[in-house]
Amino acid sequence: MPISVAVPKEQTSEERRVALVPEIAGRFAKLGVTVVIEKEVGKGAHFIDTAYKEAQVVENAEKLYQQADVVLKVQPPTEAEIEQMKEGTVVIGFMSPHLYPERVAKLRDKKITSLAVELVPRISRAQSMDALSSQAAVAGYKAVIRAADLASVFFPMLTTAAGTIRPAKVLVIGAGVAGLQAIATARRLGAMVEGYDVRSATKEQVESLGAKFVDIEIKAEGEGGYARELTAEEKQQQQAILAKHVAAANVVITTAAIPGRPSPKILPKPMVEGMAPGSVIIDLASEGGGNCELTKPGETVEHQGVIIHGPLDLPSQTPINASEMYSKNLFNLLSPMIKEGELQIDWEDEVIIGCTLTHAGEIKHAPTRELVEGAKP
Ligand code: NAD
């Protein structure tokens, strides 16, 4: 029997992305599976139901979950959604297990197989499945567009009859996927850009995009290509040098994160107070508490004339491309498991092992198991 791949409407009104776009629905149909979508599933991203030519449209989530073998989601499934799933359903999407341990327990108890896209190992083979990267790239781009909108100055240099306008100075802190996209976008808008990261490998990447690298001579490479937390002494050294660059910038975009830890606080209040009124900080690390001491996640605040914007939903604000990229990530993750329309999961595959959160009544991801069930004696 061919499996059915089903896509419910996202539950939060702020979420405009959809886990399956029409083009990818067609590619799933070619693999012999039945594609089922809930009515108006792609409305927030402007994909109308009739564009999903190969899909069956159902009226509501209840009907969808009755026939779903695999469920594709953007946001973590809510407890009510999990309640509606059949035992043994496979659900794929962002799971944010550290935020929702009670949902993980429910997935376990209902014997749902949940694959968390944020846990897909970052190995070369899995690059095309890497939703963290695709969505971070969208966020990096949109952060600059927001900054340009909130800034009180032009980004490019302008030579006009009314005088010459100097280009804006943009400083990007954290040159990972989002940061590099922010640097590239700010450069395209004509700003003078500086980039900074604690991983030395980023120097070349920053410079290849035409930006200047702020060298603080701290090397904080951690495991798996990520940064480690800085020591107290290193933090002091970082702040002393960064303060000058922050003070000179019209726009600061921060993206610094350390996996599994709260965002490092890189911009304390005095550093913000050193910026000229009319400057802007876009804190892309706000989900983890923010890189700036004054960031209020999800809000825009002003301190002594400096605007501090802490967005939580940037990928969702470019919903067409963000959905296309995310949907392709899911296809690349799921399609190797589909053989002649049926689901055959290779439990030896390191990508599957890495991203399986719950399966057959167990929490497979060790840190989440510890969080939900406590450490085993
Ligand atoms: P991230 O979102 O975890 O962090 C963003 C950036 O912040 C990182 O570059 C990090 O070094 C930096 N940072 C952390 N603490 C900092 C501090 N105190 N000061 C300044 N900067 C700080 O990172 P990410 O964008 O997800 O990617 C990080 C790494 O993963 C990169 O090496 C990237 O190349 C690698 N990566 C690999 C793959 C793959 O192979 N499939 C895919 C994506 C990313």
Residues whose N, C-alpha, C, O or C-beta is under 5 A from the ligand:
A	BS01	NAD	R122 I123 S124 Q127 S133 I173 G174 A175 G176 V177 A178 Y196 D197 V198 R199 G224 G225 Y226 A227 R228 T255 A256 A257 I258 P259 P264
